[in-house]
Amino acid sequence: MNFARINGVLLHYRLAGPEGAPVVVLANSLGTDARIWDGVISRLSETYRVVSYDKRGHGLSDIPTGDYTLDDHLDDLFGLVDHLGIGRFALGGVSIGGLITQGAALRAPERLTALVICNSAAKSGDHAFWTARMNAVFDNGVASIADGIMERWFSPQFRAERTEELAGWRNMFLRCDARGYAATCATLRDADLRDRISAITLPTLLVAGEKDLAMPAAQVEAAAAAIPDARFEIFPGVGHIPSIEAPEKLASLMLEFLKEAGHG
């Protein structure tokens, strides 16, 4: 296992693919860890050096006290790639990972070659929604919202036909620390990039899930419309985490897009 202390925060990260190859960095969603990308990494790592990591408050990474800001997550990301000696890279993220991807493009576009934003938009939910979610977790733990989260994450077909996988991903969610989860909800509560993403000029791919109840496809499409020349794709029958429900399709799309974007 690989760990690095970045600005005082211990981050767990993983490396796959050939050394010296062009780099792709992947950021995970709320309530998950880097393992959600495994099905995609198995394909991408044939061509690229892939870095995946557990964002603060999740997985094997530290759980700093207090609410997390988008800048906190960006400091972690850029601190990690600097620690690894990475100059320019392509960046992909799902859900809050997609928000981090947008924020990174606005902070340091010169460091990035291409963006893949999955099931994410410039703004997610409102203050009341995230405050209620945080209060529920603080009062009753993540188990109290687990069943509802599974319905928001996964399509009805996935939940009906892939029951063992569903149980495993639910276990992952149940092991998420309530403090880290709530602190990351605060990021989504406070971050709003709607007035800024039109400044993104990097090659950008946005992916939505037709059955996503956490981030409706229409909101992802609206973000795509706001980013100049962005490409939008919708996955029929897929929920909030396409790297789990449709990893081969997502990996193929990413490989095609990254090649077109000149990454590598």
Legacy VTK file of the C-alpha trace (Angstrom):
# vtk DataFile Version 3.0
C-alpha trace
ASCII
DATASET POLYDATA
POINTS 264 float
0.000 0.000 0.000
1.107 3.530 -0.717
0.693 6.483 1.622
1.832 10.091 1.528
1.411 12.883 4.044
0.238 15.900 2.093
-0.019 19.201 3.986
-0.376 17.197 7.190
-3.065 14.847 5.833
-2.232 11.188 5.228
-3.566 10.069 1.838
-3.770 6.500 0.601
-3.054 6.187 -3.103
-2.595 3.447 -5.685
-0.523 3.192 -8.857
-1.199 1.025 -11.902
0.180 0.841 -15.410
3.624 1.346 -16.910
6.047 3.826 -15.386
6.760 6.698 -17.727
3.406 6.447 -19.493
1.079 9.479 -19.618
-0.740 9.852 -16.305
-4.453 9.662 -15.543
-5.587 10.584 -12.014
-8.981 9.405 -10.740
-10.998 10.875 -7.840
-13.734 8.954 -6.021
-17.270 9.859 -5.006
-18.850 10.651 -1.645
-19.063 7.627 0.651
-16.716 5.470 -1.431
-13.019 4.814 -1.875
-10.674 4.351 -4.826
-11.868 0.783 -5.424
-14.893 2.048 -7.332
-12.495 2.643 -10.252
-11.014 -0.863 -10.388
-12.978 -2.022 -13.436
-11.874 1.065 -15.358
-8.274 0.967 -14.141
-7.831 -2.576 -15.446
-8.360 -1.195 -18.969
-6.728 2.220 -18.675
-3.569 0.809 -17.113
-2.742 -1.042 -20.322
-1.941 2.362 -21.831
-1.629 4.873 -18.998
-0.028 5.291 -15.598
-3.118 5.521 -13.393
-3.200 7.156 -9.973
-6.259 6.597 -7.786
-6.588 7.746 -4.197
-8.918 7.882 -1.225
-9.883 11.511 -0.754
-9.674 12.889 2.778
-12.272 11.489 5.147
-12.593 8.258 3.154
-11.006 4.848 2.830
-7.558 4.588 4.382
-6.862 8.318 4.261
-6.937 10.607 7.277
-10.134 12.143 8.626
-9.244 15.753 9.481
-11.597 17.557 11.842
-13.972 20.264 10.662
-15.788 20.815 7.395
-13.840 20.251 4.178
-13.775 22.870 1.436
-13.234 22.347 -2.256
-9.852 24.031 -1.831
-8.928 21.395 0.772
-9.569 18.659 -1.787
-7.636 20.543 -4.467
-4.685 21.030 -2.120
-4.711 17.267 -1.495
-4.864 16.443 -5.209
-2.103 18.763 -6.363
-0.001 17.958 -3.301
-0.226 14.269 -4.117
0.721 14.610 -7.784
3.607 16.907 -6.791
4.752 14.288 -4.275
4.713 11.707 -7.072
6.681 13.967 -9.394
3.856 14.244 -11.921
3.815 17.313 -14.138
0.815 17.261 -16.464
-1.971 14.707 -16.292
-5.510 13.898 -17.332
-8.020 14.027 -14.491
-11.242 12.102 -14.018
-13.741 12.082 -11.196
-17.208 10.860 -10.324
-19.749 12.824 -8.246
-17.720 15.006 -5.859
-14.687 13.707 -7.716
-16.141 15.416 -10.774
-16.506 18.630 -8.784
-12.853 18.322 -7.771
-12.014 17.832 -11.456
-13.787 21.058 -12.385
-12.111 22.916 -9.537
-8.688 21.647 -10.589
-9.270 22.858 -14.157
-10.099 26.318 -12.847
-7.169 26.464 -10.431
-4.363 25.089 -12.583
-5.387 24.393 -16.198
-1.730 24.335 -17.231
-1.275 21.124 -15.210
-4.060 19.261 -17.016
-4.455 17.769 -20.475
-8.081 16.557 -20.407
-11.048 16.183 -18.042
-13.512 13.332 -17.534
-16.436 14.384 -15.339
-18.839 11.590 -14.415
-22.256 12.145 -12.849
-21.349 15.581 -11.595
-22.214 19.201 -12.237
-21.093 22.647 -11.133
-23.516 22.553 -8.203
-25.053 19.608 -6.347
-28.113 20.021 -4.177
-28.749 22.998 -1.927
-27.800 24.081 1.584
-30.894 22.574 3.198
-30.408 19.190 1.495
-26.792 18.785 2.602
-27.426 20.130 6.088
-30.191 17.548 6.567
-27.891 14.790 5.275
-25.119 15.835 7.657
-27.500 15.981 10.612
-28.882 12.510 9.816
-25.396 11.028 9.779
-24.302 12.811 12.940
-27.468 11.772 14.795
-27.889 8.195 13.572
-24.768 7.153 11.663
-24.320 6.256 7.999
-26.332 3.043 8.432
-29.477 5.148 8.833
-29.243 6.378 5.225
-27.613 3.328 3.583
-30.690 1.894 1.852
-31.673 5.263 0.436
-28.138 5.850 -0.784
-28.096 2.501 -2.606
-31.286 3.531 -4.425
-29.686 6.846 -5.418
-26.433 5.215 -6.525
-27.581 2.160 -8.442
-30.149 1.534 -11.148
-33.183 -0.668 -10.420
-31.775 -3.348 -12.721
-28.428 -3.412 -10.904
-30.146 -3.683 -7.529
-32.401 -6.498 -8.761
-29.871 -8.572 -10.702
-26.498 -7.933 -9.059
-27.463 -8.465 -5.446
-24.111 -9.756 -4.192
-22.276 -6.766 -5.661
-24.900 -4.458 -4.199
-24.356 -5.995 -0.764
-20.613 -5.519 -1.081
-20.822 -1.880 -2.081
-23.313 -1.305 0.713
-20.740 -2.760 3.113
-18.187 -0.281 1.792
-20.589 2.561 2.481
-21.355 1.284 5.992
-17.651 1.379 6.791
-17.397 5.037 5.822
-16.623 7.205 8.847
-19.537 9.479 9.732
-17.242 12.421 10.476
-15.443 12.175 7.150
-18.698 11.672 5.285
-20.375 14.693 6.868
-17.296 16.879 6.422
-17.339 16.036 2.712
-21.061 16.777 2.493
-20.056 20.283 3.583
-17.946 20.591 0.430
-20.986 19.851 -1.699
-23.121 22.149 0.427
-20.800 25.123 -0.059
-19.187 24.714 -3.491
-20.864 26.377 -6.470
-18.959 26.675 -9.743
-21.888 27.569 -11.971
-20.601 31.084 -12.652
-17.070 29.839 -13.378
-17.065 26.676 -15.476
-17.516 28.554 -18.744
-13.841 29.494 -18.294
-12.787 25.831 -18.710
-11.132 25.415 -22.116
-9.571 21.967 -21.706
-10.905 18.979 -23.658
-13.784 17.817 -21.459
-15.996 14.738 -21.449
-19.086 14.630 -19.241
-20.886 11.354 -18.590
-24.351 10.965 -17.059
-26.391 7.963 -15.983
-29.968 7.740 -17.222
-31.081 6.157 -13.915
-28.967 8.384 -11.649
-31.108 9.675 -8.784
-28.219 11.487 -7.076
-27.223 13.667 -10.044
-29.929 13.804 -12.719
-28.649 13.583 -16.275
-30.202 16.948 -17.131
-27.917 18.685 -14.643
-24.842 16.999 -16.094
-25.957 17.999 -19.584
-26.408 21.600 -18.417
-22.825 21.611 -17.138
-21.660 20.243 -20.487
-23.502 23.051 -22.253
-21.725 25.605 -20.067
-18.210 24.311 -20.814
-17.049 25.339 -24.298
-16.856 22.412 -26.746
-17.497 19.818 -24.024
-18.676 16.364 -25.051
-21.708 14.868 -23.314
-22.609 11.185 -23.167
-25.496 9.503 -21.355
-25.366 5.845 -20.337
-28.837 4.252 -20.684
-29.971 2.199 -17.699
-26.992 3.225 -15.530
-27.045 4.939 -12.143
-24.672 7.247 -10.283
-21.414 5.284 -10.478
-20.775 4.116 -14.047
-17.324 2.830 -13.103
-19.185 0.124 -11.136
-22.237 -0.493 -13.319
-20.608 -0.112 -16.741
-16.804 -0.120 -16.315
-15.959 -1.529 -19.746
-18.168 0.990 -21.513
-16.742 3.864 -19.475
-13.160 2.713 -19.978
-13.644 2.398 -23.742
-15.155 5.863 -23.919
-12.344 7.333 -21.829
-9.661 5.682 -23.966
-11.260 7.040 -27.134
-11.655 10.514 -25.639
-8.136 10.712 -24.211
-6.674 9.678 -27.537
-8.701 12.347 -29.338
-7.588 14.900 -26.725
-3.969 14.099 -27.477
-3.209 12.679 -24.044
-0.375 10.319 -24.837
LINES 1 265
264 0 1 2 3 4 5 6 7 8 9 10 11 12 13 14 15 16 17 18 19 20 21 22 23 24 25 26 27 28 29 30 31 32 33 34 35 36 37 38 39 40 41 42 43 44 45 46 47 48 49 50 51 52 53 54 55 56 57 58 59 60 61 62 63 64 65 66 67 68 69 70 71 72 73 74 75 76 77 78 79 80 81 82 83 84 85 86 87 88 89 90 91 92 93 94 95 96 97 98 99 100 101 102 103 104 105 106 107 108 109 110 111 112 113 114 115 116 117 118 119 120 121 122 123 124 125 126 127 128 129 130 131 132 133 134 135 136 137 138 139 140 141 142 143 144 145 146 147 148 149 150 151 152 153 154 155 156 157 158 159 160 161 162 163 164 165 166 167 168 169 170 171 172 173 174 175 176 177 178 179 180 181 182 183 184 185 186 187 188 189 190 191 192 193 194 195 196 197 198 199 200 201 202 203 204 205 206 207 208 209 210 211 212 213 214 215 216 217 218 219 220 221 222 223 224 225 226 227 228 229 230 231 232 233 234 235 236 237 238 239 240 241 242 243 244 245 246 247 248 249 250 251 252 253 254 255 256 257 258 259 260 261 262 263
